[in-house]
Amino acid sequence: MQPRFASVDERRLFQRFIARFPAKFKDSRSDFGEEVVLRDASAQGARLSTTETLFLDDHVIVEVELPDGKPSLVLRGRVVWKHSLNEKNWDVGMQFPEPQLTRLSRLFEVTHPSPHDLPAN
């Protein structure tokens, strides 16, 4: 009998949700969305698409521009996986050093508005 390994989804403690927003690396001269885009997130990490070449265990700081009119959301973490989309674009998995429940609640609110925030029909 073959040993069964848990899939990433089975090991995940916090649900990942789609959150596509322009981002940039901290202190970058590039505009939001020019080199980095947030693709999805959970309290433990995020997936980014980037044109920057990153390496496993690189520590990164990403600023995410949200449509709530507040200052950009700052996420800190390390690269735990990367996947080449083509010769110039990468999907990168970023793991936070500890769960970011409070910080990510702001991101969740702009992707999942509560019913009282929705326009009346």
N, C-alpha and C positions, 0 to 999 in steps of 0.2 A: 504494500500500500504506500502510495506517495504521500509525503507530508503536505499538509495544506497550509499555505501562507495566507495571512490576512491581506486583503486588498487595501489600498490607500484609503478608500471610502470606509471600509470596516474599521480601520484604526483611527479615523478622524473623530475627535471629541466634539468639535464644533462644526456645524453645517456651513458649507461654502456657498456663497451666493454671488450671482453675477453683478458686477459693479464696474461698468466701463466708463472710465473718466480719464481725461488727459492728466499726465503727471510729468515730473522732471526729477532728475537727481539733484539733491541738495547742492547749492552753490554752482549749478550749471548755468551757463550763459544762454542755453537754449530755451525756447518758449515751451509752455506746457503742451504736451502731446507731440512735440517734434521728434524726440528720441525715445520717449517712454509713454506707455499707456497702461493703466491699471485694467486688468481683465476680470478678475474675481477676487474674493477675499473671504476669510473666516477670522475668528478671533486668534487663530494660531499662525496665520500666514496669508500670503497673497500671491497671485500670478500676474506677472508683468509681461508685456511684449515690448521689446527694445531693439534698437539698432546698435547699442553699445555691446561690446564683447565683455562679458562677465565670466568669472571663474567660480567653481565650487568653493564655498566658505568665504567668499568675498563679503565684507560687511558693507551694506548699502543704506543710504538714507534717501527716501523718496518723498517728495511733496506732491500731494494729489489735489487738483483743483476741483472743488465741488460746487454745484450750482446753488448753494445756500447763502452766498454773500459773505461768508465768514472767511478768515484766513485759511490758507491751504492746510490740509490734513497731513501731518508728518508721520511717516512710518519708518521704523528702523528694524533691520533684520539682517539675516545672512542668506546667501544663495545656497539652496540645498539641492536643486536640480536645474538643468537647462536643456532645451531642445531646439535644435536649429530648424527654423521654418524655411529658410533659404540661405544663400550666402551672406545676406546682410541683415537678417531679422531673426530674433531669438524669442522664445517663450522661456521665462525664468520663474522658478519657484522660490519664494522668499519666506523664511521662517522667522517669526518674531521671537525674541528671547523669553517672553512670557505672554500669556493670553492678553489681548488688547480689547477686553469687553467694552470698557467705557469709550475708548477712542473709536472703535469700530461701530458703536451704536449710532454715531453721527452718520457714518457711511450707510448703514442699514436704513436709517430714516429717510435719506434722499433716494434710495432705491426701492423702498417699500413704504410709501406714505400711509399714514393711518387714515381711516375712512373720513374723519372730520377735516382732514387736510385736502381732500379731493373736491373739485368743483361740483356744485349742485347741478343736476340735470334740468 
